[in-house]
C-alpha cells in the first residue's frame, strides 16, 4: 500500500505544472480553481485536471462551496514521500560515514 502511495505521489509531482500549483497551495493556503488559474498561464479546465491528479494522489483536499471548488494542501499526503526519503537518507548517511572513516584511516 505504501509503495503505491509513494509512486502515485511521485507521479503527480513529476509534472512541473502540478508542482507549481502544489507549491502555490502550500505558500498561499486554500485557493479556488479560479484563483489558481489566475497567473498560472494555463486554462481553467487544465488547472482542474491538474488539481484532480493532486487530489487523487492525496496531496490536496477539496472543499466545495456551492459551485466553487477550493483546494488546500494535505501535509499527510507528503508522509509517504518523507518516509521514502528518510530510508534513503539513512542509506547514504551510513555510506558517507564509512567513506569518511576509510579516508581517515588512509591518512
C-alpha positions as CSV (number, residue, x, y, z in Angstrom):
1,X,0.0,0.0,0.0
2,X,2.7,2.5,1.0
3,X,4.6,1.7,-2.2
4,X,1.6,2.6,-4.3
5,X,1.2,5.9,-2.4
6,X,4.8,6.8,-3.0
7,X,4.5,6.0,-6.7
8,X,1.3,8.0,-7.0
9,X,2.7,11.0,-5.2
10,X,5.9,10.9,-7.3
11,X,3.9,10.6,-10.5
12,X,1.6,13.5,-9.5
13,X,4.6,15.8,-8.6
14,X,6.6,14.8,-11.6
15,X,4.6,17.2,-13.7
16,X,6.1,20.8,-13.4
17,X,2.7,22.4,-13.7
18,X,1.3,20.3,-10.9
19,X,4.4,21.0,-8.8
20,X,3.9,24.8,-9.3
21,X,0.2,24.5,-8.4
22,X,1.0,22.4,-5.3
23,X,3.8,24.8,-4.2
24,X,1.3,27.7,-4.6
25,X,-1.2,26.0,-2.4
26,X,1.5,25.3,0.2
27,X,2.6,29.0,0.2
28,X,-0.9,30.6,-0.1
29,X,-3.2,28.1,1.6
30,X,-6.6,27.2,0.3
31,X,-7.4,28.6,-3.1
32,X,-10.3,28.2,-5.6
33,X,-9.7,26.8,-9.0
34,X,-10.3,30.3,-10.5
35,X,-7.7,31.8,-8.1
36,X,-5.2,29.0,-9.1
37,X,-5.9,29.7,-12.8
38,X,-5.1,33.4,-12.4
39,X,-1.4,33.9,-13.2
40,X,-0.9,30.2,-14.0
41,X,-0.7,30.6,-17.7
42,X,-3.0,27.6,-18.3
43,X,-6.7,27.3,-18.8
44,X,-9.2,26.6,-16.0
45,X,-10.0,23.1,-17.3
46,X,-6.3,22.3,-17.3
47,X,-5.9,23.6,-13.7
48,X,-8.9,21.4,-12.7
49,X,-7.3,18.4,-14.3
50,X,-4.0,19.0,-12.5
51,X,-5.5,19.6,-9.1
52,X,-7.7,16.4,-9.6
53,X,-4.4,14.5,-10.1
54,X,-3.0,16.0,-6.9
55,X,-6.2,15.1,-5.1
56,X,-6.1,11.6,-6.4
57,X,-2.5,11.3,-5.0
58,X,-3.7,12.5,-1.6
59,X,-1.7,15.7,-1.8
60,X,-4.6,18.2,-1.7
61,X,-8.1,18.2,-0.3
62,X,-11.2,19.6,-1.9
63,X,-13.8,21.8,-0.2
64,X,-16.9,22.7,-2.1
65,X,-18.7,25.9,-1.5
66,X,-21.7,25.9,-3.7
67,X,-20.4,25.6,-7.3
68,X,-16.9,26.7,-6.3
69,X,-14.1,24.2,-5.6
70,X,-11.4,25.1,-3.2
71,X,-8.2,23.2,-2.8
72,X,-5.7,23.1,0.1
73,X,-2.5,21.1,0.6
74,X,-2.6,18.0,2.8
75,X,0.6,17.6,4.8
76,X,-0.3,13.9,5.4
77,X,-0.2,13.5,1.6
78,X,3.6,14.0,1.7
79,X,4.1,11.5,4.5
80,X,4.8,8.5,2.2
81,X,7.5,10.6,0.3
82,X,9.0,11.8,3.6
83,X,9.2,8.2,4.8
84,X,10.7,7.0,1.5
85,X,13.4,9.8,1.6
86,X,14.2,9.0,5.2
87,X,15.1,5.4,4.3
88,X,17.4,6.5,1.5
89,X,18.8,9.4,3.6
90,X,19.9,6.8,6.2
91,X,21.3,4.6,3.5
92,X,23.6,7.4,2.1
93,X,24.5,8.8,5.6
94,X,25.8,5.3,6.5
95,X,27.8,5.1,3.3
96,X,29.3,8.6,3.7
97,X,30.2,7.8,7.3
98,X,32.1,4.7,6.2
99,X,33.8,6.7,3.4
100,X,34.9,9.3,5.9
101,X,36.2,6.6,8.2
102,X,38.1,5.0,5.4
103,X,39.7,8.3,4.3
104,X,40.7,9.0,7.9
105,X,42.3,5.5,8.1
106,X,44.2,6.2,4.8
107,X,45.7,9.4,6.2
